[in-house]
Amino acid sequence: MKAFSDLYWRLDATTSTNEKLAALRDYFSAAPPDDAACALHVLSGGKQSRAVSTGLLREWAAEAAGLPLWLVEECYAQVGDLAETLALVLPPPTATDAGDEGLAAMFRDTIERLRQEPEEGKHAIVKEIWRRLAARERIVWHKLLTGGCRVGVSRTLVARALADVAGVDPAVMAHRLMGIDLAEPGAYRRLVDRETGDRDARHPYPFFLAAPLENEPHELGTVADWQAEWKWDGARAQIVRRGDDVAVWTRGEELVNDAFPEITAAAAALPAGTVLDGELLAIRAGRLLGFSSLSKRISRKRVTKKVLAEIPCGFVAYDLLEADGQDLRGLPLAERRERLERFGFRPFDPDSGADEPGPLLLSPRVDGDSWEELAATRSTARARGVEGLMLKRRAAPYGVGRTRGDWWKWKIEPLEIDAVLLYAQAGHGRRAGLHSDYTLGVWHDGRLVTIAKAYSGLSDAEIVEVDRIVRATTREKHGPVRICEPTLVFELAFEGVARSTRHKSGVAIRFPRIVRWRRDKQPADAGTLGDLLTMIEATALAEPSR
Amino acid sequence: MPDLLELTSQGLYCRQGDFYVDPWRPVPRAVVTHAHADHARAGCDRYLCAAPGKLVLRERIGSGPPIDTLRFGESLFINGVKLSLHSAGHVLGSAQVRLEHAGVSWLVTGDYKTQADPTCDPFEQAEADVLVTESTFGLPIYRWEEPAAIAAAINAWWRENQEAGRTSVLLAYALGKAQRLAAMVDPTTGPIIGHGAVMKMVRAYRDSGVRLPPIDAVPPRARRVGNGRALVIAPPSVAGGRWLRLFGAVSVAMASGWMTLRGVRRRRGFDRGFVVSDHADFPGLLSVIEASRARRVLVTHGSSDALARLLRERGLDAGVLPTRFMGEAPPEKRAAAADVDADDAILDDDMVAEGSGAAP
């Protein structure tokens, strides 16, 4: 535990990629395999269900510190991080010589045991840990316990460190890490074995990611060097068909076979040794249903017949990574595309409205002889329910991670509305203690109704200024949330808006973020719910059937 | 019977004695607890402070108005109010102000710490019927380590940087904290260099008889200083600015009680944070309040709401002395404080560089 805690604080203390890499390398080369496997799970954002409620932890910490609960809450409001708050209010440990348990043992003996114990048992375990761990280790343990141990290292960086430890190429390590089941005995040992050649038959390839196009497309050179496709608003996925097996993986490395039985069944008919890269989409009668429908499918462990009928889904393939058991990623896109088209999937046109097209589809190329022509096509994206265009260099191999230069997403301009700050809540981490999470509203029948929460978009200096105004204009406090006098207007950008029965306003906004603070505007100048409804009408998404 | 102190638009006023304690606007007669900018304003006609702090206060308010002094423990009468000063242990010459009139006593702590500090007199516990206490760090998350442990951590960081060829830059309030740090670290590790704003106060400290290790000023028109070996002590305002380029590769650390909070350190992008404060920590505040034997406690400046509520729950007559008026203190200070503050009430002299400290 001490070694992992030291790693956590080393990573926390630096913003330099090289120093983080060195810290990871040091940790993984020294850690016993079961600790390393456990650490890898945590660092790659592996979640575990919460073993004990944070409410109980606060109560117990207050009791252990001899403080009233409200004072612990008051501290939390200033610290902005529960794991840290608890560690700071607790009295110093009394049994620091109790020895150091490894991370894996710590997981097994405390966190997993906690999950099974009744409340008194949980309390006893927690008290014992508090007696043993120093403040710095307590913070890390609390973070493991509450399931949120983010330390600001990317998966790519972890893969690079492990590649160094194993003495293999980073791309090889990234591939080995895809879909790895660390709970399997020996999984970590095989991962860092220099010689391991037998990769898991189900492993997907690391996804190649596109970067947003920030400059004019002309700067990419001649249009003939590029392949344009729609930028789908779905879930990125790979279909891995090897041996007798089919696996549908999302980019988050979730195996979603059970959530998409119709796609899994159709994929079983593919020849063995095929890997497709593409997008999961909810499609009804040839029209897109939008992301909110898809998310109802993707989160299911089991899909009922009813949901299956209401929200049919398909997979639009846009790349072929493996055929006849051969890794094709080194080939130029043009060649991969040609071989992909030979599968004969039906191209899916987001505007066709044709009959049920079937679950395996082809993402069509969007033709254009000039950038101007493509730009004109792109401007029709919203009406088609897609996010814009993808631009992929025809001569480029399939890369690893987010290498810039070969794949660009050329999204349509976001939608925008001016909205009024109604509630503010203190942020976490770097923004602890500052009111940086905002709930915004627009006018409807002479009142302001909330439409979105936004966490980002202002500069640090602006956040400090808004924080001060929030404090000065607070009308009511509800725990960490302050209800403010409406005085501030922000320009809110978002990717889409749809009707929603779950939101009081009746609309759901996708990816809202603040673009700028409209100091020139008064709350009375803000937008209305009517403006949003007009935007919904301009987006031609189908409704799920009922 | 009226209170001995009341809050006016000029500051804390003693009507019976016709003087102010730490006024925030120019007044005829000011009793000053210590020379930090939010307690000692220039422009008053006449000042009174503790004898050890006279030179430091003079540096702050300029050469015009007279400064009367009292030794710690000595008393004098102003219009029939008995006034004495007691060491607050915050910075050189920092005092608690004790007033007595018509059988009632008040004690205004000003800023104070109970931890040992080689550059100023130790905190002296006084008693009074009514206590006005600061509460900058009035939450139980604030508990300071022993100074020796903190010094060891700073020394280790300095040596680590030397091995990596980096100059160590330690950011700290130019008056008090900077001198205390210089006296805390191991001067055999390497040269100590002071920023101009720090050096001004180093001279005032030395002239007041405080022993400090050798501290070098940055020579005028220097191109490169520090050579990856030195410890540079500078006010926080230099962070991210051009002045730091003088030192080549650096590791920047902040010394402040706020460094307890990981979020504050990360927000400001410091490489390291050392928890060193010239204020009392939470246990320190509670022990001073208890030992003062006050019947009534007024909490100001910091987590006053929470601390007052806790004291009431523990059976004391406690309230908040609203320091929102403190908002009319120097605007440059307010702006600087705002980017570290966690609450309105905290005017954070622990973090803040002074206006004069900003220029290289």
Interface residues (C-beta under 8 A of the other chain):
Chain A: D12 A13 T14 T15 A65 L67 P68 W70 L71 E74 C75 Q78 V79 G80 D81 E84 T85 L88 V89 I139 H428 G429 R430 R431 A432 G433 L434 D460 A461 V464 E465 D467 R468 R471 A472
Chain B: L139 P140 I141 Y142 R143 T260 L261 R262 G263 V264 R266 R267 G269 D271 R272 S303 A306 R309 L310 E313 A338 D339 D341 A342 D343 D344
